[in-house]
Each structure stands twice: as structure tokens, then as C-alpha cells.
Amino acid sequence: MPSLKDLKNRIVSVKSTRKITKAMQMVAAAKLRRAQEAAEAARPYAERFNAVMAGLAQSVQGSDTAPRLLAGTGADQVHLLVVMTSERGLCGGFNSSIVRKARARVQALLAQGKTVKILTVGKKGRDQLRRDYGAYLVGHVDMSEVKRLGYVNAQAVAKDVLDRFDAGDFDVCTIYFSQFVNVVTQIPTELQVIPATFEPAEESTLYDYEPSEEGILADLLPRNIATQIFTALLENAASEQGARMSAMDNATRNAGDMIDRLTIQYNRSRQAVITNELIEIISGAEAL
Amino acid sequence: MADTMHFSLVSPERSLASMQVTEVLIPGAEGDLTAMPQHSPTITTLRPGVLRATGPEGVVEYVVTGGFAEISTDGVTVLAERAMARNDVSQDDFDSMVQEAAEAHGKARETFQNQPGPVDDAAKLLADMVAMGTHIGMSTKQSSL
């Protein structure tokens, strides 16, 4: 049975924890709004880009001159997984769910006898993957210094990936990130970027191309990787804040429940002490 | 004949312009072109340069680097990797762009020593960048250029 003093201390400590989680929740809410706006602002570019690329890709598909980024290397032996996670913890199952998805894929690939390479973006994913697949980690992009996610950050990641591709380090590249749906739902997603995949275009206007279709495609495919990575990073940022917000909301509520329970326990034991003292006084008076 | 068309300029980070215009001057990779309403559908890549949109409210100019322009029956959409209103471009911005191009050029020269293609491309990018600077009244600091 804890003493009154111990209970009081615990209540105070849980109360200050609640203050912290409440503050974190509000910070996450503010950041989420900004992250969502950023993701929203980037959407028109990504959508137009994808539409044009899809049209272009369709017209060159099957021809022998299709660039390697689109057609692939012809092999499917070495897989590069780009796992994007957050730099900070305390965001619920956000990082774990992305890592779980990537891990399932790694296991499937290894079972098929493929070679796996992993490039991590964000500290948390690297920490989780290092334990089991430390040998497969080929690189890491540090985002902890990044205050505001910009296109340049995505370009840096894309450049890393493209350099490896040009060096013939891998055949297939898949990125892992979390798709933001709303504050409570984030879907871990995998997307294959090399060889590039496109949703088929519905309308097909006949365009003139300057320079040639192949020339444009060769110019745009690397940019397309950067765009896809940028979209993924933005989605991830919004998801992270959303996950943190709901995790911190839960924590705040739990702390509240705990305070209620402890307060009842505190009051009960205080009452018991008073009753005890009364009994002592009365029985003392009766004995006289 | 419609005398205006829709013009939008988007960069990966945000949408910079969305308005009705009568003509747009696009710095295409193969040379400048002006798109007016009823232009035949075209897709062209961009070189670093100045994009000028003329609308009923006047002329707006943007500095763009990289990306492509899509001219369709509904209007012109320019997707630029980097885009800024011309008046917002500072000397620092310009310097960093030129430096980036210079680095790319240097790297291309190292990697593809005996292949003229990539090196020429990088050299052209750098030259375009410098030409754009002259156009908007900015000089390059680096004496090596």
C-alpha cells in the first residue's frame, strides 16, 4: 500500500506528463496543417507530370529505344528498397508499420533468392532495420537537419538513387512511405519507381514533341523519380504529424484516466487515515 | 476565336500562377516559342530562361529552370523544376543556380571524358544559365566562367 506522500508524488508526475503530451499534440496539429498544405500545393505538379509521363510512356512502350529507367535493365535480380521514415519517435505505429511492410518484402525477395539492398531515409527506420538486415543497408539519407521539406531534399535522394542505378547497382527500385488519408488513417504504401510504372492515361491528345519523344522522355524520367520521391516525402511528413497527433491525443487521455484513478485512491487512503485516527481517539476516550 | 487561354505555372512546391493570358513566351530547349490561343498541342522541354506571360492585366515575367511546357487545347501548363517571379530573384539565388550548373558541367567532364554528348549538354545548360543572368541584369561572380 503506497503512502499518501507517494500517491501525491505520482499524481503530480502524471499531471506533468499530461501537460507534455498535450503540448506535443498541439504542436503536431499545427505542423500537420502546414504539412498538409505543402502536400496540397505539390499535388498539381505531380498530377500534371504523371499525366504527361503516362502519355509519353505509352507511346514509346515496347520500342527498342525505350530508356532504361522506363524499360528496366532487363533483369530483376537486385532490388533496392528505399524506406522512408521519420527522424523522431513518439508517433505511434507510424515508423513500425512502414518498416513492417518493407520487412515483409525483404523476406519475400530473399526467399526468391534475390539480392536486396536497402536505402533508408530518416533515422527511425534505419534503427529498426539495422537489427535484422544490417548487412543489406547500403546507405542512409539524414533528414534531421531539414526544417522545411523542399524539392531540393527530394532531388538529393533521387540523385543518390539514380547514381546507383547508373552504376548498375540494382535493377528494381521500390519506395516505402506512408500515404496520408486522415489524422487516424495512414496507409503504408510501396511504389515501384524504377522501372517506372504509370497509370494509363485516359485521354490521348496528339502532341507535337520538341525535341523528340525519346529526348523528352530521357530528360523527364529522372525528374519523375524526384517528383515521386518528393510526393512520398510530403505524404510521409503529413502522416508522421497525423500519427503523432493521434498518439499524443491517446496519451493525454490515458494520463487523464490515470490521474482520476490515482486521485480516487489518494482520497480513499486519506479517508482511511482519518477514520483510523478517529477510532484511536474515541477508543482512547472510552478507556478512561 | 478565343482571344485568351488559361496559363498555369507550377513548381514542385507550389503553384505560382494561374490566369488568363493572350500569349506566353516559353524558353524551349530548342529555342524560344510563343504560344497563343489555338496553338497546336505541343510538349517541349525548357532551358533556363525567362518566361513571359502577356495577359489583359499586363505582362508578368518568371525565371524558370528545367522542366517542360505542355500546350494543349485548353491552355498552357508549365511545369518548372524551379520557378520564381523575375523580381524575386536575388543575386544569391542566381549564384547558387550558376554554381550548380557549373558543378554539373565539371562532373560531366570528369565522368564522360571522351563522349561529347553529356558534356555538351552540361555546357549548354551552363551557358543558358549565364545568358539568362545577362538577360535579367545579373552578372556571374565566378571569374572562372
HADDOCK unambig.tbl for C-alpha pairs under 7 A between the chains (distance, minus, plus):
assign (segid A and resid 41 and name CA) (segid B and resid 13 and name CA) 6.17 0.50 0.50
assign (segid A and resid 41 and name CA) (segid B and resid 14 and name CA) 4.68 0.50 0.50
assign (segid A and resid 41 and name CA) (segid B and resid 15 and name CA) 6.50 0.50 0.50
assign (segid A and resid 42 and name CA) (segid B and resid 12 and name CA) 5.31 0.50 0.50
assign (segid A and resid 42 and name CA) (segid B and resid 13 and name CA) 4.98 0.50 0.50
assign (segid A and resid 42 and name CA) (segid B and resid 14 and name CA) 5.48 0.50 0.50
assign (segid A and resid 45 and name CA) (segid B and resid 10 and name CA) 5.87 0.50 0.50
assign (segid A and resid 45 and name CA) (segid B and resid 11 and name CA) 6.35 0.50 0.50
assign (segid A and resid 45 and name CA) (segid B and resid 12 and name CA) 5.52 0.50 0.50
assign (segid A and resid 45 and name CA) (segid B and resid 79 and name CA) 6.55 0.50 0.50
assign (segid A and resid 151 and name CA) (segid B and resid 12 and name CA) 6.50 0.50 0.50
assign (segid A and resid 151 and name CA) (segid B and resid 13 and name CA) 6.56 0.50 0.50
assign (segid A and resid 206 and name CA) (segid B and resid 41 and name CA) 6.87 0.50 0.50
assign (segid A and resid 207 and name CA) (segid B and resid 41 and name CA) 4.82 0.50 0.50
assign (segid A and resid 207 and name CA) (segid B and resid 42 and name CA) 4.80 0.50 0.50
assign (segid A and resid 207 and name CA) (segid B and resid 43 and name CA) 6.39 0.50 0.50
assign (segid A and resid 208 and name CA) (segid B and resid 41 and name CA) 6.10 0.50 0.50
assign (segid A and resid 208 and name CA) (segid B and resid 42 and name CA) 4.35 0.50 0.50
assign (segid A and resid 208 and name CA) (segid B and resid 43 and name CA) 6.13 0.50 0.50
assign (segid A and resid 209 and name CA) (segid B and resid 42 and name CA) 5.74 0.50 0.50
assign (segid A and resid 209 and name CA) (segid B and resid 43 and name CA) 5.03 0.50 0.50
assign (segid A and resid 209 and name CA) (segid B and resid 44 and name CA) 5.90 0.50 0.50
assign (segid A and resid 210 and name CA) (segid B and resid 30 and name CA) 6.98 0.50 0.50
assign (segid A and resid 210 and name CA) (segid B and resid 43 and name CA) 6.26 0.50 0.50
assign (segid A and resid 210 and name CA) (segid B and resid 44 and name CA) 4.62 0.50 0.50
assign (segid A and resid 210 and name CA) (segid B and resid 45 and name CA) 6.86 0.50 0.50
assign (segid A and resid 211 and name CA) (segid B and resid 30 and name CA) 6.79 0.50 0.50
assign (segid A and resid 211 and name CA) (segid B and resid 44 and name CA) 6.64 0.50 0.50
assign (segid A and resid 216 and name CA) (segid B and resid 45 and name CA) 6.43 0.50 0.50
